Amino acid sequence: SESIMELTKNSLVDRGEHVVQYHMNKTEAENQAYLFTAALSELRTEVQVRARNDAAALRSTVTLLQREVDGLSQKMREDVAAMKHDIQVDMNNRKGEAKEEQNTLEQEIQDLNNRFTISISDLKTEIEQNIKWDATRRALTVVFGSVVILIGTLAAADYFGKSDEVEEAPGMGQRAEIKITRSAEELGLLPNYDEEKDDGSRYV
């Protein structure tokens, strides 16, 4: 009986220790679960707060970037508009300069054409004067030559006429006079009016 009592006592002690240990493990597990739940809730809250803060910071950054982009876009539009205006002004100035250059060139061409026309007119006048002078000089030369030939012919005729009269003088002993000169009518230079026609008019 003592042995049975001892075995029963030992069995009860073991069972009691097992129950106590099991109860303690369960409580500790519950405590650990509570702590885990609390930590998880705190972590969730912290993550949510941090996410909200990050989202707010991100929204602020996005807003700032959007403002900067809007500012850059506005500045770019203003720069493009100013550039277009400057280009238009430069084009207008260049058109004006090109038109002035064209007008100046046309004026120079007109002046050159006028000078060329005047030069051609002067040259034409000079050529015409030279031609007229050459024609006049040739005419004067012809007239002068004709006069010289006529005078030479008259002189030669007069000379040969005198020579003929001198040669005929010795054979004409009965003639008291020797005709020295011959008149212009006799030389045939002027018409002879010594004889008249039947109707009273004179002929050569």
N, CA, C and O of each residue as an XYZ file, in Angstrom:
816
protein
N       0.830     -1.205      0.000
C       0.000      0.000      0.000
C       0.864      1.255      0.000
O       0.521      2.251     -0.637
N       1.950      1.207      0.693
C       2.852      2.367      0.685
C       3.405      2.598     -0.709
O       3.548      3.733     -1.165
N       3.706      1.514     -1.360
C       4.231      1.645     -2.734
C       3.172      2.247     -3.636
O       3.485      3.070     -4.496
N       1.951      1.857     -3.456
C       0.867      2.402     -4.295
C       0.671      3.868     -3.993
O       0.467      4.679     -4.896
N       0.733      4.201     -2.729
C       0.586      5.584     -2.322
C       1.721      6.432     -2.898
O       1.512      7.562     -3.339
N       2.890      5.876     -2.884
C       4.060      6.602     -3.418
C       3.894      6.811     -4.899
O       4.141      7.905     -5.407
N       3.481      5.781     -5.597
C       3.287      5.886     -7.044
C       2.174      6.885     -7.363
O       2.281      7.674     -8.302
N       1.134      6.837     -6.588
C       0.021      7.775     -6.817
C       0.465      9.202     -6.564
O       0.123     10.125     -7.303
N       1.253      9.361     -5.476
C       1.760     10.692     -5.153
C       2.644     11.221     -6.279
O       2.522     12.369     -6.707
N       3.512     10.374     -6.732
C       4.411     10.799     -7.817
C       3.626     11.122     -9.089
O       3.924     12.078     -9.806
N       2.632     10.306     -9.336
C       1.817     10.546    -10.528
C       1.073     11.861    -10.410
O       0.982     12.620    -11.375
N       0.534     12.131     -9.216
C      -0.176     13.393     -9.025
C       0.765     14.594     -9.148
O       0.431     15.629     -9.724
N       1.956     14.404     -8.576
C       2.932     15.516     -8.659
C       3.294     15.790    -10.117
O       3.318     16.944    -10.546
N       3.570     14.752    -10.863
C       3.926     14.937    -12.292
C       2.776     15.589    -13.075
O       2.972     16.480    -13.902
N       1.573     15.101    -12.770
C       0.445     15.657    -13.493
C       0.241     17.113    -13.128
O      -0.079     17.937    -13.985
N       0.426     17.428    -11.859
C       0.259     18.810    -11.429
C       1.307     19.709    -12.079
O       1.006     20.805    -12.550
N       2.534     19.221    -12.091
C       3.589     20.021    -12.742
C       3.296     20.224    -14.245
O       3.541     21.276    -14.836
N       2.762     19.151    -14.800
C       2.453     19.248    -16.239
C       1.335     20.259    -16.475
O       1.380     21.051    -17.417
N       0.326     20.216    -15.594
C      -0.782     21.165    -15.730
C      -0.302     22.585    -15.517
O      -0.667     23.496    -16.260
N       0.533     22.767    -14.479
C       1.059     24.120    -14.196
C       1.895     24.631    -15.375
O       1.773     25.777    -15.807
N       2.745     23.735    -15.873
C       3.602     24.129    -17.007
C       2.758     24.440    -18.240
O       3.036     25.394    -18.967
N       1.736     23.637    -18.468
C       0.875     23.873    -19.626
C       0.124     25.177    -19.470
O      -0.008     25.943    -20.425
N      -0.373     25.433    -18.260
C      -1.099     26.660    -18.008
C      -0.195     27.869    -18.184
O      -0.590     28.877    -18.770
N       1.009     27.757    -17.676
C       1.958     28.856    -17.824
C       2.307     29.082    -19.304
O       2.403     30.230    -19.737
N       2.495     28.028    -20.072
C       2.795     28.168    -21.505
C       1.636     28.818    -22.249
O       1.849     29.622    -23.156
N       0.438     28.477    -21.875
C      -0.713     29.068    -22.527
C      -0.819     30.552    -22.221
O      -1.088     31.356    -23.113
N      -0.612     30.914    -20.978
C      -0.672     32.331    -20.592
C       0.422     33.124    -21.285
O       0.217     34.232    -21.782
N       1.612     32.493    -21.292
C       2.723     33.176    -21.970
C       2.445     33.319    -23.456
O       2.778     34.331    -24.073
N       1.826     32.286    -24.021
C       1.488     32.368    -25.441
C       0.459     33.455    -25.685
O       0.534     34.203    -26.661
N      -0.515     33.528    -24.767
C      -1.502     34.585    -24.910
C      -0.854     35.959    -24.774
O      -1.151     36.895    -25.515
N       0.058     36.037    -23.778
C       0.773     37.318    -23.623
C       1.590     37.655    -24.877
O       1.595     38.795    -25.341
N       2.269     36.656    -25.406
C       3.068     36.873    -26.621
C       2.177     37.254    -27.802
O       2.525     38.103    -28.623
N       1.007     36.593    -27.860
C       0.082     36.935    -28.939
C      -0.430     38.357    -28.788
O      -0.569     39.082    -29.772
N      -0.710     38.751    -27.560
C      -1.173     40.115    -27.320
C      -0.095     41.123    -27.683
O      -0.337     42.137    -28.338
N       1.119     40.791    -27.222
C       2.232     41.689    -27.549
C       2.457     41.771    -29.065
O       2.724     42.835    -29.623
N       2.339     40.615    -29.698
C       2.519     40.605    -31.153
C       1.434     41.425    -31.844
O       1.695     42.182    -32.779
N       0.184     41.246    -31.344
C      -0.918     42.017    -31.920
C      -0.708     43.506    -31.698
O      -0.934     44.318    -32.595
N      -0.271     43.858    -30.482
C      -0.020     45.266    -30.181
C       1.105     45.812    -31.056
O       1.004     46.906    -31.610
N       2.171     45.032    -31.168
C       3.297     45.471    -32.015
C       2.872     45.591    -33.475
O       3.264     46.513    -34.191
N       2.047     44.614    -33.889
C       1.575     44.668    -35.270
C       0.698     45.887    -35.497
O       0.801     46.560    -36.523
N      -0.173     46.166    -34.519
C      -1.030     47.348    -34.644
C      -0.202     48.628    -34.651
O      -0.466     49.553    -35.419
N       0.811     48.662    -33.774
C       1.684     49.842    -33.742
C       2.463     49.989    -35.050
O       2.629     51.082    -35.591
N       2.933     48.830    -35.531
C       3.662     48.869    -36.802
C       2.752     49.313    -37.937
O       3.144     50.084    -38.813
N       1.506     48.794    -37.893
C       0.560     49.189    -38.932
C       0.291     50.692    -38.858
O       0.259     51.390    -39.872
N       0.100     51.161    -37.638
C      -0.154     52.595    -37.461
C       1.037     53.420    -37.939
O       0.880     54.434    -38.619
N       2.241     52.957    -37.561
C       3.447     53.675    -37.980
C       3.614     53.662    -39.496
O       3.991     54.656    -40.117
N       3.317     52.491    -40.066
C       3.418     52.397    -41.535
C       2.394     53.311    -42.193
O       2.695     53.992    -43.174
N       1.173     53.322    -41.640
C       0.154     54.188    -42.203
C       0.538     55.660    -42.072
O       0.377     56.444    -43.008
N       1.051     56.021    -40.887
C       1.475     57.415    -40.679
C       2.613     57.780    -41.628
O       2.626     58.840    -42.255
N       3.569     56.849    -41.702
C       4.704     57.114    -42.597
C       4.248     57.162    -44.061
O       4.735     57.973    -44.848
N       3.310     56.284    -44.407
C       2.786     56.304    -45.778
C       2.059     57.612    -46.057
O       2.199     58.206    -47.127
N       1.251     58.063    -45.035
C       0.572     59.339    -45.220
C       1.575     60.479    -45.332
O       1.424     61.370    -46.167
N       2.604     60.443    -44.484
C       3.630     61.492    -44.554
C       4.374     61.458    -45.900
O       4.627     62.484    -46.532
N       4.707     60.226    -46.300
C       5.394     60.099    -47.587
C       4.499     60.551    -48.739
O       4.953     61.203    -49.679
N       3.217     60.193    -48.645
C       2.288     60.616    -49.692
C       2.147     62.133    -49.712
O       2.108     62.755    -50.774
N       2.068     62.730    -48.489
C       1.978     64.189    -48.422
C       3.243     64.836    -48.984
O       3.180     65.802    -49.744
N       4.404     64.276    -48.588
C       5.666     64.806    -49.118
C       5.747     64.626    -50.630
O       6.214     65.502    -51.357
N       5.275     63.457    -51.081
C       5.289     63.208    -52.522
C       4.350     64.163    -53.248
O       4.680     64.681    -54.315
N       3.153     64.396    -52.647
C       2.233     65.351    -53.255
C       2.835     66.748    -53.274
O       2.684     67.483    -54.249
N       3.517     67.111    -52.196
C       4.177     68.424    -52.165
C       5.254     68.516    -53.243
O       5.380     69.517    -53.947
N       6.027     67.428    -53.343
C       7.081     67.412    -54.372
C       6.486     67.475    -55.770
O       6.973     68.193    -56.644
N       5.407     66.697    -55.961
C       4.747     66.709    -57.270
C       4.173     68.085    -57.572
O       4.274     68.584    -58.693
N       3.559     68.702    -56.539
C       3.013     70.052    -56.728
C       4.118     71.043    -57.071
O       3.969     71.879    -57.963
N       5.250     70.932    -56.333
C       6.383     71.815    -56.610
C       6.931     71.588    -58.021
O       7.229     72.530    -58.755
N       7.052     70.308    -58.372
C       7.533     69.996    -59.719
C       6.554     70.490    -60.782
O       6.961     70.986    -61.832
N       5.251     70.347    -60.494
C       4.251     70.823    -61.442
C       4.334     72.336    -61.605
O       4.208     72.865    -62.709
N       4.550     73.027    -60.471
C       4.714     74.475    -60.554
C       5.955     74.842    -61.368
O       5.931     75.741    -62.209
N       7.040     74.116    -61.089
C       8.258     74.388    -61.853
C       8.056     74.099    -63.340
O       8.513     74.844    -64.207
N       7.345     72.977    -63.611
C       7.071     72.651    -65.017
C       6.194     73.714    -65.654
O       6.431     74.124    -66.791
N       5.166     74.165    -64.911
C       4.310     75.227    -65.436
C       5.103     76.505    -65.668
O       4.934     77.187    -66.679
N       5.991     76.824    -64.685
C       6.830     78.011    -64.856
C       7.752     77.905    -66.060
O       7.915     78.850    -66.832
N       8.357     76.707    -66.200
C       9.237     76.497    -67.356
C       8.456     76.554    -68.666
O       8.924     77.100    -69.664
N       7.250     75.974    -68.639
C       6.417     76.019    -69.845
C       6.039     77.454    -70.196
O       6.097     77.855    -71.358
N       5.650     78.226    -69.174
C       5.307     79.625    -69.411
C       6.516     80.404    -69.925
O       6.414     81.189    -70.868
N       7.672     80.167    -69.276
C       8.896     80.852    -69.712
C       9.274     80.448    -71.139
O       9.714     81.270    -71.942
N       9.087     79.150    -71.431
C       9.397     78.676    -72.785
C       8.466     79.322    -73.805
O       8.898     79.724    -74.885
N       7.171     79.418    -73.450
C       6.234     80.071    -74.364
C       6.595     81.535    -74.565
O       6.551     82.053    -75.681
N       6.955     82.198    -73.459
C       7.368     83.595    -73.583
C       8.632     83.730    -74.421
O       8.741     84.621    -75.262
N       9.594     82.824    -74.176
C      10.834     82.858    -74.972
C      10.553     82.594    -76.443
O      11.116     83.248    -77.321
N       9.671     81.620    -76.707
C       9.328     81.315    -78.103
C       8.624     82.502    -78.749
O       8.901     82.851    -79.897
N       7.693     83.131    -77.988
C       7.000     84.300    -78.528
C       7.981     85.439    -78.784
O       7.918     86.100    -79.821
N       8.905     85.669    -77.816
C       9.915     86.716    -78.009
C      10.823     86.398    -79.191
O      11.188     87.281    -79.969
N      11.182     85.115    -79.312
C      12.032     84.710    -80.439
C      11.302     84.917    -81.763
O      11.884     85.400    -82.735
N      10.006     84.541    -81.791
C       9.227     84.767    -83.007
C       9.158     86.253    -83.340
O       9.290     86.652    -84.497
N       8.946     87.071    -82.296
C       8.884     88.518    -82.524
C      10.216     89.042    -83.041
O      10.260     89.834    -83.982
N      11.315     88.587    -82.410
C      12.641     89.021    -82.869
C      12.911     88.563    -84.296
O      13.449     89.311    -85.113
N      12.523     87.310    -84.584
C      12.721     86.798    -85.946
C      11.896     87.600    -86.942
O      12.371     87.928    -88.030
N      10.642     87.919    -86.562
C       9.796     88.706    -87.452
C      10.374     90.091    -87.673
O      10.377     90.607    -88.791
N      10.874     90.699    -86.569
C      11.493     92.026    -86.699
C      12.724     91.958    -87.589
O      12.922     92.807    -88.459
N      13.562     90.924    -87.362
C      14.760     90.761    -88.199
C      14.385     90.539    -89.663
O      15.019     91.084    -90.566
N      13.342     89.727    -89.886
C      12.910     89.484    -91.268
C      12.397     90.768    -91.909
O      12.690     91.049    -93.071
N      11.623     91.553    -91.141
C      11.134     92.818    -91.682
C      12.291     93.764    -91.981
O      12.318     94.426    -93.018
N      13.263     93.818    -91.038
C      14.435     94.668    -91.274
C      15.211     94.201    -92.490
O      15.656     95.000    -93.314
N      15.363     92.871    -92.585
C      16.101     92.335    -93.733
C      15.359     92.615    -95.034
O      15.974     92.935    -96.051
N      14.012     92.491    -94.996
C      13.238     92.809    -96.196
C      13.416     94.273    -96.573
O      13.582     94.616    -97.744
N      13.377     95.148    -95.531
C      13.590     96.563    -95.810
C      14.969     96.836    -96.385
O      15.115     97.586    -97.350
N      16.002     96.206    -95.769
C      17.359     96.383    -96.281
C      17.491     95.841    -97.699
O      18.119     96.459    -98.560
N      16.878     94.657    -97.929
C      16.944     94.079    -99.279
C      16.235     94.982   -100.289
O      16.699     95.145   -101.418
N      15.106     95.568    -99.873
C      14.392     96.465   -100.778
C      15.203     97.712   -101.050
O      15.268     98.180   -102.187
N      15.840     98.267    -99.985
C      16.698     99.429   -100.185
C      17.876     99.093   -101.091
O      18.225     99.867   -101.981
N      18.495     97.910   -100.853
C      19.602     97.499   -101.718
C      19.141     97.330   -103.158
O      19.844     97.716   -104.092
N      17.941     96.743   -103.335
C      17.415     96.570   -104.685
C      17.151     97.917   -105.340
O      17.461     98.115   -106.515
N      16.563     98.864   -104.559
C      16.315    100.193   -105.110
C      17.625    100.888   -105.466
O      17.738    101.528   -106.512
N      18.629    100.752   -104.567
C      19.936    101.352   -104.847
C      20.558    100.744   -106.091
O      21.108    101.451   -106.935
N      20.463     99.399   -106.197
C      21.015     98.725   -107.375
C      20.290     99.160   -108.644
O      20.919     99.410   -109.672
N      18.960     99.250   -108.565
C      18.205     99.703   -109.732
C      18.571    101.135   -110.094
O      18.676    101.471   -111.273
N      18.771    102.000   -109.060
C      19.172    103.377   -109.320
C      20.550    103.436   -109.968
O      20.778    104.207   -110.901
N      21.479    102.599   -109.456
C      22.813    102.551   -110.055
C      22.750    102.046   -111.492
O      23.433    102.566   -112.375
N      21.912    101.014   -111.718
C      21.754    100.504   -113.083
C      21.162    101.578   -113.991
O      21.578    101.730   -115.140
N      20.174    102.333   -113.460
C      19.575    103.402   -114.247
C      20.590    104.490   -114.554
O      20.664    104.985   -115.678
N      21.391    104.867   -113.522
C      22.436    105.870   -113.744
C      23.457    105.380   -114.762
O      23.879    106.124   -115.648
N      23.847    104.109   -114.619
C      24.801    103.546   -115.575
C      24.212    103.515   -116.982
O      24.900    103.797   -117.963
N      22.934    103.170   -117.065
C      22.269    103.165   -118.369
C      22.213    104.564   -118.959
O      22.426    104.752   -120.157
N      21.921    105.559   -118.097
C      21.888    106.940   -118.580
C      23.262    107.389   -119.055
O      23.400    107.999   -120.115
N      24.299    107.069   -118.233
C      25.654    107.446   -118.642
C      26.041    106.732   -119.933
O      26.663    107.318   -120.819
N      25.663    105.454   -120.026
C      25.982    104.697   -121.233
C      25.261    105.287   -122.441
O      25.834    105.394   -123.525
N      23.982    105.674   -122.243
C      23.228    106.294   -123.332
C      23.851    107.615   -123.747
O      23.979    107.909   -124.936
N      24.246    108.429   -122.732
C      24.886    109.713   -123.037
C      26.203    109.496   -123.763
O      26.516    110.195   -124.727
N      26.980    108.512   -123.288
C      28.260    108.223   -123.942
C      28.042    107.779   -125.381
O      28.753    108.213   -126.287
N      27.039    106.899   -125.590
C      26.741    106.446   -126.952
C      26.284    107.618   -127.817
O      26.666    107.725   -128.982
N      25.446    108.515   -127.226
C      24.985    109.678   -127.982
C      26.152    110.590   -128.348
O      26.254    111.069   -129.478
N      27.046    110.825   -127.352
C      28.226    111.650   -127.642
C      29.103    111.005   -128.700
O      29.585    111.672   -129.616
N      29.307    109.691   -128.566
C      30.120    108.988   -129.556
C      29.468    109.043   -130.933
O      30.145    109.230   -131.944
N      28.138    108.877   -130.961
C      27.424    108.954   -132.232
C      27.555    110.341   -132.839
O      27.788    110.490   -134.039
N      27.399    111.373   -131.976
C      27.556    112.744   -132.469
C      28.958    112.983   -132.999
O      29.149    113.589   -134.053
N      29.951    112.487   -132.232
C      31.336    112.661   -132.671
C      31.592    111.934   -133.984
O      32.255    112.458   -134.880
N      31.047    110.698   -134.087
C      31.218    109.949   -135.340
C      30.539    110.675   -136.495
O      31.097    110.774   -137.588
N      29.316    111.189   -136.244
C      28.623    111.932   -137.297
C      29.394    113.175   -137.688
O      29.499    113.501   -138.871
N      29.946    113.884   -136.680
C      30.751    115.062   -136.993
C      31.991    114.687   -137.786
O      32.370    115.367   -138.739
N      32.631    113.563   -137.360
C      33.812    113.117   -138.105
C      33.447    112.737   -139.534
O      34.164    113.053   -140.483
N      32.290    112.037   -139.668
C      31.851    111.659   -141.012
C      31.553    112.904   -141.844
O      31.937    112.996   -143.011
N      30.845    113.882   -141.209
C      30.544    115.116   -141.932
C      31.830    115.858   -142.292
O      31.967    116.383   -143.397
N      32.772    115.896   -141.342
C      34.034    116.583   -141.615
C      34.799    115.869   -142.722
O      35.381    116.509   -143.598
N      34.794    114.511   -142.676
C      35.465    113.767   -143.743
C      34.803    114.029   -145.088
O      35.475    114.229   -146.099
N      33.459    114.023   -145.083
C      32.752    114.290   -146.341
C      33.039    115.701   -146.839
O      33.276    115.923   -148.027
N      33.012    116.672   -145.884
C      33.317    118.060   -146.269
C      34.742    118.187   -146.783
O      35.003    118.852   -147.785
N      35.655    117.538   -146.079
C      37.054    117.602   -146.500
C      37.240    116.962   -147.865
O      37.971    117.479   -148.710
N      36.570    115.829   -148.076
C      36.668    115.198   -149.386
C      36.059    116.077   -150.467
O      36.609    116.208   -151.561
N      34.902    116.685   -150.143
C      34.272    117.577   -151.126
C      35.172    118.762   -151.441
O      35.345    119.143   -152.599
N      35.758    119.353   -150.355
C      36.677    120.471   -150.584
C      37.880    120.030   -151.397
O      38.358    120.752   -152.271
N      38.370    118.804   -151.089
C      39.514    118.291   -151.855
C      39.156    118.118   -153.320
O      39.937    118.464   -154.206
N      37.954    117.572   -153.569
C      37.511    117.393   -154.958
C      37.366    118.736   -155.652
O      37.810    118.919   -156.786
N      36.721    119.695   -154.935
C      36.530    121.024   -155.537
C      37.873    121.691   -155.803
O      38.122    122.238   -156.877
N      38.748    121.623   -154.762
C      40.066    122.236   -154.933
C      40.837    121.559   -156.066
O      41.473    122.231   -156.877
N      40.777    120.224   -156.118
C      41.440    119.509   -157.214
C      40.863    119.881   -158.564
O      41.595    120.054   -159.538
N      39.516    120.007   -158.617
C      38.882    120.393   -159.882
C      39.320    121.778   -160.313
O      39.594    122.024   -161.487
N      39.382    122.700   -159.319
C      39.830    124.064   -159.636
C      41.266    124.058   -160.130
O      41.608    124.722   -161.109
N      42.119    123.273   -159.416
C      43.525    123.198   -159.829
C      43.638    122.611   -161.232
O      44.391    123.110   -162.069
N      42.866    121.526   -161.480
C      42.902    120.919   -162.818
C      42.400    121.902   -163.872
O      42.966    122.008   -164.960
N      41.313    122.629   -163.526
C      40.777    123.608   -164.478
C      41.784    124.705   -164.769
O      42.000    125.085   -165.920
N      42.404    125.214   -163.690
C      43.412    126.273   -163.885
C      44.585    125.750   -164.694
O      45.085    126.413   -165.603
N      45.027    124.505   -164.330
C      46.134    123.912   -165.101
C      45.762    123.721   -166.557
O      46.572    123.962   -167.452
N      44.508    123.278   -166.795
C      44.056    123.084   -168.180
C      44.037    124.399   -168.935
O      44.483    124.473   -170.080
N      43.511    125.453   -168.283
C      43.477    126.770   -168.928
C      44.878    127.283   -169.203
O      45.169    127.825   -170.269
N      45.751    127.093   -168.193
C      47.132    127.561   -168.385
C      47.815    126.793   -169.505
O      48.519    127.377   -170.329
N      47.603    125.463   -169.533
C      48.221    124.660   -170.589
C      47.664    125.037   -171.953
O      48.410    125.142   -172.927
N      46.340    125.243   -172.021
C      45.740    125.638   -173.299
C      46.272    126.980   -173.762
O      46.571    127.170   -174.941
N      46.389    127.917   -172.816
C      46.922    129.229   -173.155
C      48.367    129.123   -173.620
O      48.773    129.782   -174.577
N      49.146    128.277   -172.923
C      50.564    128.124   -173.274
C      50.703    127.503   -174.655
O      51.459    128.004   -175.487
N      49.974    126.407   -174.908
C      50.082    125.762   -176.218
C      49.541    126.651   -177.323
O      50.025    126.605   -178.454
N      48.534    127.463   -177.000
C      48.021    128.390   -178.008
C      49.059    129.425   -178.404
O      49.226    129.741   -179.582
N      49.750    129.945   -177.405
C      50.815    130.919   -177.701
C      51.933    130.270   -178.497
O      52.463    130.880   -179.426
N      52.297    129.060   -178.153
C      53.373    128.364   -178.869
C      52.998    128.154   -180.323
O      53.843    128.325   -181.202
N      51.735    127.782   -180.605
C      51.293    127.584   -181.981
C      51.355    128.874   -182.770
O      51.754    128.862   -183.935
N      50.974    129.980   -182.170
C      51.007    131.263   -182.861
C      52.425    131.698   -183.157
O      52.705    132.272   -184.209
N      53.346    131.411   -182.191
C      54.748    131.790   -182.413
C      55.346    130.969   -183.531
O      56.133    131.494   -184.319
N      54.993    129.672   -183.630
C      55.527    128.812   -184.681
C      54.964    129.185   -186.052
O      55.669    129.040   -187.051
N      53.734    129.654   -186.137
C      53.121    130.012   -187.410
C      53.554    131.389   -187.898
O      53.336    131.712   -189.065
N      54.147    132.193   -187.061
C      54.522    133.565   -187.433
C      55.543    133.632   -188.564
O      55.329    134.482   -189.428
N      56.651    132.839   -188.687
C      57.619    132.955   -189.788
C      57.022    132.621   -191.134
O      57.484    133.202   -192.117
N      56.082    131.779   -191.278
C      55.498    131.407   -192.562
C      54.478    132.383   -193.067
O      53.974    132.212   -194.177
N      54.155    133.383   -192.316
C      53.142    134.360   -192.687
C      53.810    135.719   -192.778
O      53.623    136.576   -191.913
N      54.623    135.917   -193.876
C      55.364    137.161   -194.020
C      54.496    138.322   -194.379
O      54.798    139.462   -194.025
N      53.376    138.044   -195.104
C      52.521    139.137   -195.517
C      51.696    139.669   -194.369
O      51.153    140.771   -194.453
N      51.595    138.907   -193.301
C      50.708    139.366   -192.204
C      51.439    140.372   -191.368
O      52.572    140.143   -190.944
N      50.811    141.451   -191.138
C      51.442    142.530   -190.377
C      51.282    142.329   -188.884
O      52.073    142.832   -188.086
N      50.288    141.616   -188.531
C      50.021    141.443   -187.095
C      50.056    139.969   -186.738
O      49.653    139.131   -187.543
N      50.530    139.639   -185.549
C      50.550    138.269   -185.014
C      49.591    138.226   -183.832
O      49.719    138.987   -182.873
N      48.653    137.340   -183.925
C      47.666    137.215   -182.839
C      48.298    136.437   -181.703
O      48.628    135.262   -181.863
N      48.472    137.078   -180.556
C      49.189    136.480   -179.425
C      48.251    135.693   -178.526
O      48.540    134.563   -178.132
N      47.189    136.279   -178.230
C      46.293    135.644   -177.257
C      45.030    135.190   -177.930
O      44.653    135.689   -178.991
N      44.391    134.251   -177.310
C      43.099    133.760   -177.776
C      42.083    134.016   -176.676
O      42.350    133.887   -175.481
N      40.934    134.377   -177.138
C      39.894    134.698   -176.153
C      39.292    133.421   -175.557
O      39.522    132.311   -176.038
N      38.516    133.625   -174.497
C      37.864    132.485   -173.856
C      36.833    131.862   -174.771
O      36.581    130.659   -174.701
N      36.220    132.692   -175.652
C      35.260    132.139   -176.596
C      35.960    131.224   -177.577
O      35.436    130.179   -177.961
N      37.209    131.653   -177.994
C      37.949    130.834   -178.932
C      38.412    129.530   -178.292
O      38.473    128.501   -178.965
N      38.733    129.560   -177.016
C      39.150    128.328   -176.331
C      37.982    127.415   -176.025
O      38.185    126.270   -175.623
N      36.779    127.893   -176.204
C      35.603    127.061   -175.956
C      35.151    127.056   -174.512
O      34.353    126.216   -174.096
N      35.676    128.018   -173.743
C      35.290    128.076   -172.328
C      34.001    128.849   -172.127
O      33.261    128.600   -171.175
N      33.723    129.819   -173.057
C      32.491    130.599   -172.966
C      31.752    130.485   -174.285
O      32.387    130.241   -175.310
N      30.451    130.649   -174.305
C      29.695    130.567   -175.555
C      30.030    131.724   -176.501
O      30.341    132.833   -176.067
N      29.959    131.443   -177.776
C      30.266    132.432   -178.812
C      28.960    133.025   -179.317
O      28.104    132.320   -179.851
N      28.824    134.352   -179.136
C      27.607    135.045   -179.521
C      27.812    135.881   -180.788
O      27.044    136.812   -181.033
N      28.828    135.570   -181.594
C      29.095    136.372   -182.797
C      28.071    136.109   -183.889
O      27.725    137.016   -184.646
N      27.580    134.865   -183.978
C      26.613    134.517   -185.003
C      25.236    134.419   -184.404
O      25.090    133.971   -183.267
N      24.235    134.821   -185.126
C      22.855    134.792   -184.684
C      22.061    133.886   -185.588
O      22.347    133.718   -186.774
N      21.047    133.309   -184.971
C      20.133    132.495   -185.750
C      19.203    133.381   -186.553
O      19.177    134.599   -186.377
N      18.447    132.764   -187.426
C      17.512    133.500   -188.264
C      16.442    134.187   -187.457
O      15.965    135.250   -187.855
N      16.036    133.598   -186.298
C      14.967    134.196   -185.484
C      15.493    135.257   -184.552
O      14.753    135.750   -183.701
N      16.802    135.635   -184.696
C      17.364    136.705   -183.878
C      18.018    136.254   -182.615
O      18.623    137.078   -181.929
N      17.933    134.928   -182.240
C      18.571    134.425   -181.014
C      20.002    134.089   -181.301
O      20.358    133.789   -182.441
N      20.862    134.136   -180.244
C      22.284    133.876   -180.377
C      22.559    132.442   -179.977
O      21.890    131.894   -179.101
N      23.574    131.815   -180.640
C      23.905    130.431   -180.341
C      25.401    130.303   -180.314
O      26.131    131.198   -180.743
N      25.842    129.192   -179.812
C      27.283    128.944   -179.668
C      27.813    128.353   -180.944
O      29.005    128.066   -181.042
